[in-house]
Amino acid sequence: MKTADRPFYISAEYLLPHCGLAHYLETLVGALRRIQPESGIVVKSLEPLWEGDDTISLRTDVGPLERHVVRPGVRDFIMVHIQPHLPKFVWDAVLWGLSAYNYFVIHRRIARGWLEQDADTCVLLPHIPLDPAVKLYYRALMKCRLIWVIHDLHPFYFPEAWNRSSLKMCKTILPELARKARHIIVHNEFTRDSAVKYLGADPKKMTVIRLPHIMNLAPAGDATGDAAVLAELGVRKPYALWASSTTILHKNHERLIRAWIQVQQKSEQRVQLVCTGSKQPRWHEIAPVLESVGDGADIVFTDTIPKASLQVLLRNAALAVCPTLFEGGGCGPAMEAAYAGVPVVCSNIPQIQEQYDHREDLCRYFDPRDEASLAAAVLLALKNRDETQTMAERAQKWIQQRRTWDDVAREYWAVINTVRQGQKALPAP
């Protein structure tokens, strides 16, 4: 069988469900199959991805590893009903045993599965797991025709959010991965420059493929149904929305909370702040900040909610606030809001400015590390409502005319087919 006729694999074993990467991968695979329906694409994963998440429908090839995995329902039962009744030393022993099992059984089986593939196998790695136990997995993938997608290099910018072993992997395994990969795909110039700087990646084998918005979260709804959803979530109009995926450090919730006090003190109209997404992994740090500002801040954290509820929140929002300190392919919530015609106030970080084509007439920017700057941008958007709405309408027209996921798929296929054919560089456009 010719290399180009072989199945093309996407390795998603360690992809986490709570971030935008899940939606990215689902949308990308759908577009790849739409553009080249005759091409065999196999998405490999350790277990069925995103179980219980109604926003994801991608199905994966689980293979023989499924029977070795503790199902999510079983894990939840153990955490809720068994852990509280065990002495700490017993629970620590259980965790140690599970870790050992994962390393000596699960991780080695995954690596061995890829080692069984021959060197002509083409594999797309769409993310960067940093558990030291996956070194064997990385080295197995390096033996294939590997295409590595680098969304971001977060640990180099926020080392305080990572443990020592993960940081060591960034400085040892990731540069090796960059050298061995046949090609590297990034989604903006910022990440390309980061890969060159921190990993020593060769820019000649890197391609920048910019992403459009991922989720269409703004279909038409009915006022009565929307009102019921908002009431159930404890949300009242008018409100600003920060539709983050999690509370990971760079999502900048603490500064947003403190800035919102300034907004409430100076705004002519009281505006609620609504934050969606999982409260993990830093709720234990955010909750005390939220408690310290009191009820006067009028802030609601919904935790993870269904896609339908997120649609309701977005289309009824007076404003989208995106205080992120760092992004990979850009800020998804900003793009979803723009697509829905919701005004956007967002960070002036390079990734977002690049995402907006360096235009300043589509949204209002602020310095995400300066609470006063954040509050001032929100207050300006609320005060100058006509101008703010004009910017939102302009942004909506702009985003509807941008590239599509079919455009992205064609550019991905150009890289994939080049690597499958054994070429070292992409054909000249």
matplotlib code that plots the C-alpha trace (Angstrom):
import matplotlib.pyplot as plt

x = [0.0, 1.3, 2.0, -0.6, -3.2, -2.7, -5.0, -4.1, -4.0, -4.8, -3.5, -5.8, -5.1, -4.3, -6.6, -8.5, -12.3, -12.5, -10.7, -11.3, -9.0, -11.9, -14.1, -11.2, -10.5, -14.1, -14.5, -11.2, -11.9, -15.3, -13.8, -11.0, -13.4, -15.7, -12.8, -11.3, -14.1, -12.1, -9.2, -9.2, -8.9, -8.6, -8.8, -7.1, -7.9, -7.5, -11.2, -14.3, -13.6, -15.7, -18.3, -21.1, -20.2, -23.2, -21.2, -18.9, -20.0, -16.7, -16.4, -13.0, -11.4, -10.8, -9.4, -8.3, -7.2, -10.8, -11.1, -8.1, -9.6, -11.5, -14.8, -15.6, -18.8, -16.7, -14.1, -16.8, -18.4, -15.0, -14.3, -17.7, -18.6, -15.4, -12.6, -14.3, -14.4, -10.8, -7.9, -5.5, -2.7, -4.9, -6.1, -2.5, -1.7, -4.6, -3.4, 0.1, -1.2, -3.3, -0.3, 1.9, -0.8, -1.2, 2.6, 3.3, 0.1, -1.7, 1.1, 3.3, 0.4, -0.3, 3.3, 3.6, 0.5, 2.2, 5.5, 3.7, 3.1, 5.7, 7.8, 5.6, 2.5, 1.5, 0.3, -1.1, -0.5, -3.0, -1.9, 1.0, 0.5, 3.2, 2.9, 6.4, 4.8, 4.1, 7.8, 7.5, 4.5, 6.3, 9.3, 7.0, 5.3, 8.7, 9.3, 6.3, 5.8, 4.8, 2.9, 2.8, 0.3, 1.5, -1.4, 0.7, 3.7, 2.0, 4.6, 7.3, 5.2, 3.5, 6.0, 4.4, 1.3, 3.3, 5.2, 8.9, 8.7, 6.4, 8.8, 11.7, 9.8, 9.3, 13.1, 14.1, 11.3, 9.6, 12.7, 13.4, 9.8, 10.3, 13.4, 11.9, 8.5, 8.3, 6.2, 4.8, 1.5, 0.8, -2.2, -0.6, 2.7, 3.1, 3.2, 5.5, 8.0, 7.6, 8.5, 11.6, 12.7, 12.0, 12.2, 14.7, 12.1, 13.1, 10.8, 11.2, 9.1, 6.4, 3.1, 0.8, -2.8, -5.2, -8.4, -11.9, -14.4, -15.2, -18.6, -21.8, -23.3, -25.9, -29.0, -32.3, -34.2, -37.4, -37.6, -39.7, -37.4, -34.3, -35.8, -36.3, -32.7, -31.3, -33.5, -32.3, -28.7, -29.2, -28.5, -30.3, -30.0, -27.9, -24.8, -21.3, -20.1, -16.7, -17.2, -14.0, -13.4, -11.8, -10.2, -6.6, -4.2, -4.1, -7.9, -7.2, -10.4, -8.9, -8.1, -11.5, -13.3, -11.4, -11.9, -15.6, -15.9, -14.6, -17.2, -20.0, -18.9, -18.6, -21.3, -24.5, -26.3, -25.7, -24.3, -23.9, -20.8, -21.3, -18.4, -19.0, -16.8, -15.4, -14.5, -11.4, -8.4, -8.1, -11.5, -9.8, -7.8, -10.6, -13.4, -11.6, -11.2, -14.9, -15.9, -13.7, -15.5, -18.9, -22.3, -21.9, -19.8, -22.8, -20.8, -22.1, -19.9, -22.1, -19.6, -19.9, -23.3, -24.9, -24.3, -27.9, -27.6, -24.3, -26.1, -28.8, -26.2, -24.3, -27.2, -28.6, -25.3, -24.8, -21.1, -18.4, -15.4, -12.3, -9.4, -7.2, -3.4, -2.5, -4.0, -2.9, -5.0, -6.7, -9.6, -12.6, -15.1, -14.2, -14.8, -18.1, -19.3, -18.3, -20.1, -23.3, -23.1, -22.3, -19.9, -16.4, -14.0, -10.8, -7.1, -4.5, -2.3, -0.5, -2.5, -5.8, -4.6, -3.4, -6.7, -8.5, -6.1, -4.6, -7.8, -8.9, -12.4, -13.9, -13.5, -12.2, -8.8, -7.3, -4.2, -5.2, -2.6, -4.1, -7.4, -8.0, -7.5, -9.9, -12.6, -12.1, -12.6, -15.8, -17.1, -16.4, -18.2, -21.2, -21.3, -20.9, -23.6, -24.2, -20.5, -20.1, -23.0, -21.6, -18.3, -20.2, -22.1, -18.8, -17.1, -20.1, -19.8, -16.0, -16.1, -18.7, -16.4, -13.3, -11.9, -14.0, -13.1, -13.1, -10.2, -8.4, -9.0, -7.5, -4.4, -4.1, -4.4, -1.6, 0.7, -0.6, -0.3, 3.2, 4.4, 2.6, 4.5, 7.8, 8.5, 10.5, 8.9, 5.5, 5.0, 5.2, 1.7]
y = [0.0, 3.4, 5.8, 8.3, 5.5, 4.5, 5.7, 9.1, 9.0, 11.8, 10.9, 12.4, 10.0, 12.7, 15.5, 17.0, 17.7, 21.0, 23.3, 24.7, 22.1, 19.6, 21.8, 22.6, 18.9, 18.1, 20.9, 20.2, 16.5, 17.3, 19.8, 17.4, 14.6, 17.0, 18.3, 14.8, 12.3, 9.4, 9.8, 7.5, 9.5, 7.6, 9.5, 7.4, 8.0, 6.2, 6.3, 7.8, 11.5, 14.1, 11.7, 13.7, 16.8, 17.6, 20.2, 17.5, 14.8, 13.5, 9.8, 8.1, 4.8, 3.5, 0.1, -2.6, -0.1, 0.6, -2.3, -1.0, 2.4, 3.3, 4.8, 8.4, 7.3, 4.9, 7.6, 10.0, 7.3, 6.6, 10.3, 11.1, 8.0, 6.2, 8.8, 10.7, 7.5, 6.5, 7.5, 9.9, 7.3, 4.7, 7.2, 8.2, 4.6, 4.2, 7.2, 5.9, 2.5, 4.1, 6.2, 3.1, 1.3, 4.2, 4.3, 0.6, -0.5, 2.3, 4.6, 1.7, 0.2, 3.4, 3.8, 0.2, 0.7, 3.5, 1.6, -1.2, 1.3, 1.5, 4.6, 5.5, 6.1, 9.7, 11.0, 14.4, 15.3, 18.0, 19.0, 18.8, 16.5, 17.2, 14.3, 12.8, 9.4, 10.1, 10.3, 6.8, 7.9, 10.9, 8.8, 6.3, 9.1, 10.5, 7.3, 8.0, 10.8, 13.2, 16.5, 18.4, 21.1, 23.7, 25.7, 27.5, 27.1, 28.2, 26.8, 29.1, 32.1, 30.9, 28.5, 29.1, 27.2, 24.0, 21.5, 21.0, 17.7, 19.3, 22.3, 19.8, 18.1, 21.5, 22.0, 18.5, 16.5, 19.3, 20.6, 17.0, 16.7, 19.9, 18.5, 15.1, 16.3, 16.3, 19.5, 21.8, 23.7, 26.8, 29.0, 32.4, 34.2, 34.6, 30.9, 30.4, 32.9, 31.2, 27.8, 29.2, 31.0, 28.3, 25.0, 25.9, 24.9, 25.4, 28.0, 26.5, 23.4, 25.5, 26.6, 29.2, 28.3, 30.8, 29.5, 31.0, 30.9, 27.4, 27.2, 28.9, 29.8, 32.3, 30.7, 32.4, 31.8, 32.8, 35.4, 33.3, 30.3, 32.5, 34.2, 30.9, 29.8, 33.1, 32.9, 29.3, 30.4, 33.4, 35.8, 39.1, 41.7, 43.7, 41.6, 41.1, 37.7, 36.1, 32.7, 31.1, 27.3, 27.0, 29.0, 28.2, 31.0, 33.0, 33.4, 36.2, 35.9, 37.6, 40.9, 40.8, 40.4, 43.3, 45.5, 44.8, 46.6, 49.7, 49.2, 48.9, 52.0, 54.2, 52.8, 54.7, 51.4, 48.3, 45.5, 41.9, 39.9, 36.3, 33.8, 30.4, 27.3, 24.9, 26.3, 24.0, 24.0, 27.2, 27.7, 27.4, 30.6, 32.5, 31.9, 33.9, 36.8, 36.7, 36.5, 39.5, 41.8, 40.8, 40.7, 44.3, 43.2, 41.2, 38.4, 34.9, 31.9, 29.3, 26.4, 24.2, 24.5, 22.8, 24.3, 25.4, 27.5, 29.0, 30.0, 31.8, 33.6, 34.8, 36.1, 38.0, 39.5, 43.3, 42.8, 40.1, 40.7, 38.7, 39.5, 36.6, 37.0, 34.4, 32.4, 29.9, 30.1, 33.2, 34.0, 31.8, 33.7, 37.0, 35.5, 33.8, 37.1, 38.9, 36.3, 36.8, 40.6, 41.1, 44.0, 42.8, 44.3, 42.3, 42.0, 43.8, 40.7, 40.0, 36.8, 38.7, 41.7, 39.3, 37.5, 40.8, 41.6, 44.4, 46.4, 48.7, 49.5, 46.0, 45.9, 47.8, 46.8, 47.0, 46.0, 42.7, 43.2, 46.6, 46.5, 50.2, 49.8, 46.9, 48.8, 51.9, 49.9, 48.3, 51.7, 53.3, 50.6, 50.9, 54.7, 55.1, 52.6, 53.7, 53.6, 50.3, 48.8, 50.1, 48.4, 45.2, 45.3, 46.0, 43.1, 40.8, 41.7, 41.3, 37.8, 36.5, 37.4, 35.7, 32.3, 29.2, 25.8, 24.4, 26.9, 25.6, 22.0, 22.6, 24.1, 21.2, 18.8, 20.6, 19.9, 16.3, 15.3, 16.8, 14.8, 11.6, 11.9, 12.2, 15.8, 18.0, 21.3, 22.5, 23.1, 26.8, 28.4]
z = [0.0, -0.9, 1.9, 0.6, 0.6, 4.2, 7.0, 8.4, 12.2, 14.8, 18.2, 20.8, 23.7, 26.3, 25.1, 28.0, 27.7, 29.4, 27.0, 23.5, 22.0, 22.1, 20.0, 17.7, 17.1, 16.4, 14.0, 12.2, 11.7, 10.3, 7.8, 6.9, 6.1, 4.2, 1.9, 1.3, 2.0, 0.5, 2.9, 5.8, 9.1, 12.3, 15.6, 18.3, 21.9, 25.2, 26.0, 24.4, 24.5, 26.3, 27.8, 29.3, 27.4, 25.2, 23.2, 21.7, 19.3, 17.8, 18.0, 18.3, 17.7, 21.3, 20.4, 22.9, 25.6, 26.6, 29.0, 30.9, 31.7, 34.8, 33.4, 34.4, 36.3, 38.3, 39.1, 40.2, 42.5, 44.1, 44.7, 46.1, 48.1, 48.9, 49.4, 52.3, 54.3, 53.9, 56.1, 54.3, 54.3, 52.7, 50.0, 49.3, 48.8, 46.4, 44.4, 44.3, 43.1, 40.4, 39.3, 39.1, 37.1, 34.7, 34.1, 33.8, 32.0, 30.3, 29.2, 28.0, 26.1, 24.3, 23.4, 22.2, 20.1, 18.2, 18.0, 16.1, 13.3, 10.6, 9.8, 6.9, 9.1, 9.2, 12.5, 13.6, 17.2, 18.1, 21.6, 24.1, 27.1, 29.8, 32.2, 32.4, 32.0, 28.4, 27.3, 25.8, 23.8, 22.4, 21.4, 19.7, 17.7, 16.7, 14.7, 12.5, 10.0, 12.7, 12.2, 15.4, 16.1, 18.6, 19.9, 22.5, 24.8, 28.0, 30.4, 29.1, 29.9, 33.1, 34.7, 38.1, 36.9, 36.2, 38.3, 38.0, 36.0, 33.4, 33.0, 32.6, 29.8, 28.1, 28.0, 27.0, 25.2, 23.4, 21.6, 20.6, 19.3, 17.3, 15.7, 14.9, 13.6, 9.8, 10.0, 12.6, 12.4, 14.5, 14.5, 14.7, 14.3, 18.0, 18.6, 15.6, 17.0, 20.5, 19.0, 17.3, 20.5, 23.1, 21.1, 18.4, 15.8, 12.2, 10.7, 7.3, 8.4, 10.1, 8.7, 10.2, 9.7, 11.3, 12.7, 12.3, 15.2, 16.4, 17.9, 16.5, 19.8, 18.7, 17.0, 17.4, 20.6, 22.2, 24.9, 27.3, 27.2, 27.5, 30.6, 32.3, 31.6, 32.9, 36.0, 36.7, 36.5, 38.7, 35.9, 35.3, 32.6, 31.8, 32.3, 30.9, 30.0, 30.4, 28.8, 29.8, 29.7, 33.1, 35.9, 34.8, 35.8, 32.5, 32.4, 34.9, 37.0, 40.1, 38.3, 36.6, 39.9, 41.5, 38.4, 38.5, 41.9, 40.1, 37.3, 39.8, 41.7, 38.6, 36.2, 35.7, 35.5, 37.6, 35.4, 36.5, 35.6, 34.6, 34.4, 32.8, 32.5, 35.0, 38.4, 38.3, 38.6, 40.8, 42.5, 45.9, 45.0, 43.3, 45.9, 48.6, 46.2, 45.3, 49.0, 49.8, 47.4, 48.8, 47.2, 46.0, 43.1, 41.7, 40.1, 39.2, 38.5, 36.7, 36.5, 33.4, 31.7, 28.7, 25.2, 25.0, 28.2, 26.9, 23.7, 25.8, 27.9, 24.8, 22.8, 25.7, 26.9, 26.9, 26.6, 26.3, 28.5, 27.7, 30.2, 29.2, 29.7, 27.1, 24.3, 21.7, 18.5, 19.7, 22.1, 21.3, 23.5, 21.7, 18.3, 19.3, 20.7, 17.6, 15.4, 17.6, 17.3, 20.9, 21.7, 22.9, 25.4, 25.4, 26.3, 24.1, 24.0, 20.7, 19.9, 20.1, 18.2, 15.4, 15.6, 14.9, 12.0, 14.1, 13.7, 16.5, 15.2, 16.0, 19.8, 22.8, 24.1, 27.6, 29.5, 31.2, 34.0, 34.9, 36.7, 36.2, 32.4, 32.4, 34.3, 32.1, 28.9, 30.2, 31.5, 28.1, 26.3, 28.6, 28.4, 24.6, 23.7, 20.1, 19.3, 21.0, 19.1, 15.8, 16.6, 17.3, 14.0, 12.1, 13.8, 13.0, 9.3, 9.4, 11.0, 8.6, 5.7, 7.2, 6.4, 6.9, 8.4, 4.9, 4.2, 7.3, 6.2, 2.7, 4.3, 6.8, 3.9, 2.0, 5.0, 5.5, 1.9, 1.6, 4.6, 3.5, 0.2, 1.9, 0.8, 3.2, 2.3, 1.2, -2.5, -3.5, -3.6]

ax = plt.figure().add_subplot(projection="3d")
ax.plot(x, y, z, "-o")
ax.set_aspect("equal")
plt.show()
